[in-house]
Amino acid sequence: MKLLLLGCNGQVGWELQRSLAVLGDVVALQRDASCNPQGLSGDLGDTPGLEDTITRVQPDVIVNAAAYTAVDRAEAEPDDSHQINALAPAVIARSATKTGAFVVHYSSDYVFDGGGDQPWQETDAPSPLSAYGRSKLAGDEAVARCPRHLILRTSWVYGVRGGNFPRTMLRLAQERDQLSVVSDQWGAPTSAALLADITAHCLHQLARNPALAGLYHCAASGTTSWHGYAQQLFQQARALGWALRATPDKVLPVSSSHYPTVARRPANSRLDCSRLQTRFGLRLPPWQQGLTHWLQSISESPSA
């Protein structure tokens, strides 16, 4: 099996380089063409180059881990967000349809409006609140037109590379005695490592049973708020020896109105992942377990 991986240096892409290696030959590309072999293009802003790359590589599977993720900036740059999150996936899907390749694409809880308190199912009607959410929904719809597709819709992703919520919280907890964190947005922190491992497992199953193709919700099990997330992070970090000034009891709950953002965030990002678990024979671990592994994996010294 030959796999073309786009966005190999991102949070999820970095983990995919590891997890996909057991399936076959992985051609891992990043945005900067000078870093890619044979001048291949991994730039989702360069759709002609993207088409040419797929034609040249002739992959059995295309895994698109690249995305425009600057949620607030997308309000001022909707065209850029749409290009990366919608138009480029459409090109990938069309090329894959021509060659018979499978496409793996990652979606977001931001396609929903965050209403209610029940976990969202794959059959629920999307209603994004932001330009970013609309671009992700358009990408989902484009990829779904490819007969051989796997769309994994996830939430609150973090990894060992790049900036993310737990890294920011650890830095602030080393600088301050007390923090205020939003407590009225709910979801499941999901590690990039978990997403990568699930992707590899699903592709192995799809190779034997292509009828499993489709859209699936995919997140760690359990639910928490950003406030509860930060408290659990500090508790685990202190147990591992991190020198934090802010203790879990010094994380104060506040409403979203205390931290207004340019783009509206969904209050309810809970995802019902039962379809994925049933059809692929998976058990999604608790989000706390992924956080423990992440803390043990990051490069900073606990005393830093």
C-alpha positions, 0 to 999 in steps of 0.5 A: 500500500502506498500512502500520501500524507499531507501536513506531515509536520502538524500535530496530527500529521507528525503522529501519522508518520509513525502510525501509518508506517506499518501499513506500507510506503508513506510519502510524507509531504509538508507545505514547503516544497523545498523540503519534499522529495522530487519537488512534490507539492504538499501546499493546499494553497497550490491546487495545480501542484497538488493535482500533479503530485497525486498524479505522480505519486499514484497513492492508494490512500491520501491522508490529508492532515493539513488544515487552516486552524486559525479560528479567529483569523478566519473571520478576517480571512474567509477566502484563505480558510475556504481555500485550505479547508474546502477547495483543496480537499475538493481537489484531493477528492476529485483526484482520488475519485479518478485514481480509485484512491481512498481519502482520509480527512479530518473534520471538526466539532465546529461544524455544529452550533453547540446547542443543547447538551447531548452528544452530536451524532453523524446524522445531526444537521450541521450549523456552523457559527464561524467562517472556520466552521463553514470552511470545515463543513464545505470540506466535509461535503467535498470529500464525501463526494469521493466514493472511497472516503473516511472522514473523522470528525473530532474535537479539542485536538492537542499533540506533542508538537506545536501550540495548544491548550495544555502547553499554554496552560502549563506555561501560565501555571508556571508564571501565575498563582491563579488562572481563570478558565472558561467553564461553559464549553464542553467537549473531549480533549483528544490527542493527536496520537490517538487520532493517528492510531485510530486512522491506521486501524481504520485503514487496515479495516477498510482495506478488507472491507471498503463498505466501512467508508463514511463519516465518523465522530472520533474523540476520546471518551468522557466529557469535561469543560476547559476549566476541568481540563486545566484542573486535571492537567495541573493535577497530573503535571504536579504528580509528575514533578512539574513546578507549577505556581497555580494549583488545581484549586486556583483555577477559577471557573468563568463564563465565555463572556469573560473572554470574548473572541472574534469567532463564536465557539460552540458551547457543546462539542460533545461527539457521539462516537458509538458508530465508530466504535461499533463498526470498527471494533474500537474502544476509545480511551478516557481523555484523562489517559491521553493527557497522561501520555502527552505529559510523559511525552513532551520534551520540556523538563518537569522543573522547567 
